[in-house]
């Protein structure tokens, strides 16, 4: 199953000092699910330490 492509809009990300895209809470909510990658602005309260097996 292919994942839906979500077009980026203003406020969806910012660039870190190293030039990486950092997705914001706004983007994660628009995407609609947690990717379980411990994203900095994850609104789904995912914690890799708490959720690892």
Residue pairs with C-beta under 8 A, 6 or more apart in sequence:
6 27
6 30
6 31
8 27
11 24
11 26
11 27
12 23
12 24
12 26
12 27
12 30
13 21
13 22
13 23
13 24
13 27
14 21
14 22
14 24
15 21
15 22
16 22
22 40
22 41
23 39
23 41
24 41
25 41
25 42
25 43
28 34
28 39
28 41
28 42
28 43
28 44
29 43
33 44
34 42
34 44
34 46
36 46
36 48
36 51
38 46
38 47
38 48
39 46
